[in-house]
Amino acid sequence: MNPVRNSSGASNPARIILEPDPAAEQQPIISNGVNRWERADEVIDRVEQTSLVILLSVMILFALLQIVLRNVFSTGLAWGDPLVRNLVLWVGFIGAALATREGKHINIDVFSRWLPSLGKNFVEVINHLFSFFICCLLCLAALKFIKNEAQMGNVIFSRIPAWVPQIILPITFGLMAFRFGLRSLKSFFMIVKIGSIRNQEGKT
Amino acid sequence: MTLLLIIAVLLLILFGAPIFAVIGGLALFLLFSSEIDSSAMIIEMYRIATTPILVAIPLFTFAGYLLSESGAPKRLIRLSDAILGWLPGGLSIIALFTCAIFTALTGATGLTIIALGGILFPAMLQGRYPERFSLGLLTTSGTLGLLFPPSLPLIIYAIVAKVGIDQLFLAGILPGVLLIILLSAFNIQKATFSEIPRTKFNVSEVFKAMSEMIWELPLPIVVLGGIYSGYFVVSEAAAITAAYVLLIEVVIYRDIKWQELPRIMRKSMVLVGGVLIILGAALGLTNYLIDEEVPMRMLDFFKSHITSPFVFLVVLNFFLLAVGCIMGIFSALTVVVPLITPIAHAYGIHPIHLGIIFLTNLEIGASIPPLGINLFISSIRFEKPVLRLYLASLPFIAILLVGLAIITYIPWLSLALLK
């Protein structure tokens, strides 16, 4: 892995390393499998985006409706507050899944900004793999939680089983695991690509 | 073993692994090693995500993002320019005010630097402010609004420490104002010294700028007035704020088109989701630590070494500044607060005052070299080397630390409005 040393020198075209052009993404080096999953992820993204807009709008509407009912008519929907609270759960968790897709989870990225690009990609693979692993565990834990809730037979809104709104927990963690998995693959291929570019340059 | 675990956690955090994954992983590991079922963590997560007060978070955040995408920042800058522009250092004071208000509304400190920095930095350079001064000011002001309602960290603190959110909202106001006054005084002194040109005060401009903002000016009254007249609870005020901002920015000012709403909703909920998941993971962890009586053991340790509350507060300040610098505000709030509150209580520190101490420390910590997150955000936003920002922010940090000392040792500032 000697080329790492060269990368900081001016002789290497930094552009290739820092921002590979979109055309290069299509090269066979990134396997078609990843691209297919990527497209699937785009479809999921649209579903999430639409549900997010609908749920947040419903949340604002019902929160307002409750205020009007309470202050003007001194009444209120018994299931209004639990509905709004569960909408917060859904909106928040969909937001968390989207944060994974956009790479916007809150983190403190201090050391890796001083690393060379190859090291940066390497750290990324580790981070994404770690997060993938944790999300898998959390997904399992959430499934267990749902199972328990279903067995206990708790209900909310007087009729609906409690596990119905809770189902978003395993869904989100599953989706996040999928996305971290996808990202770690992408970072991994990026390392392979940088490696091969450097090898070619080394030969010429 | 414990040491190894701590090193692993720190390395993961500092190399940029998502905070929620690190905290969640640690919690899962601890649960696993004491043979508790991992679903205990999910129970915590579900419980916290459906607490009534949490409704305020997505609603306030959405309202804040709407405002930041609208023409409100420009109108606010114009109005404060009309009111304060004649002062020496007027523009820098305007920068302080607008940054504070925006952080209070959006809760995302980085966002303020990114959104307002782009307008204020060129304006300050044009107004002949030294570059280093402008950089330092904008970097440290990014977090200045945290003490003002309805900032997201205030709400999070209230949830985690189980204190009254309406009381915490009131408590932050005077300390927040103190920090702004201290920084403004420094700005005025600096501007007079380097002979920065001033503008003339113009009454008709004030009225013009005010009438332009006429719909946004009632917002603080909606937020605070509604809560303290006892008319709404905090989550209701959040709903009204969101609906009101939606109405004025989309229908009245038409700064934001209907088609843009899904994008803004998404952007704001990505932040909410990121915070919520850290909150959930952290509560899983701290519940375990509390069951294991870690705070009690820490308390015994403290009690045997430190007797006076005064010394305790000094230690607490240093500790929290470091935590704010290393861990960032949200993860520090969710992980550290439940561990420290019982100890502080034993030293007789008022829980609301403790909250303000926490937030002030974390707010300053976020700008402290070498790891404060604001420095890095500014470095990216203004395209300056981080080292330059270290130097630029030092005088501002020094002033904020003076403010911190006052806030810490004069509990009256935090508690005066409560009575």
Interface residues (C-beta under 8 A of the other chain):
Chain A: Q49 L52 V53 L56 M59 I60 A63 L64 Q66 I67 N71 D81 P82 V84 R85 N86 V88 L89 V91 G92 F93 I94 G95 A96 A97 L98 A99 E102 K104 H105 I106 N107 I108 D109 V110 F111 S112 R113 V123 E124 I126 N127 F130 S131 F133 I134 C135 L137 L138 L140 A141 A142 K144 F145 N148 Q166 L169
Chain B: L12 I13 L14 F15 G16 A17 P18 I19 F20 A21 G24 G25 L28 D37 S38 S39 M41 I42 I43 M45 Y46 A49 T50 T51 P52 L54 V55 I57 P58 L59 F62 Y231 F232 S235 E236 A238 A239 I240 A242 A243 L246 L261 P262 M265 R266 M269 V270 L271 V272 G273 G274 V275 L276 I277 I278 I326 M327 G328 F330 S331 P370 L371 I373 F376
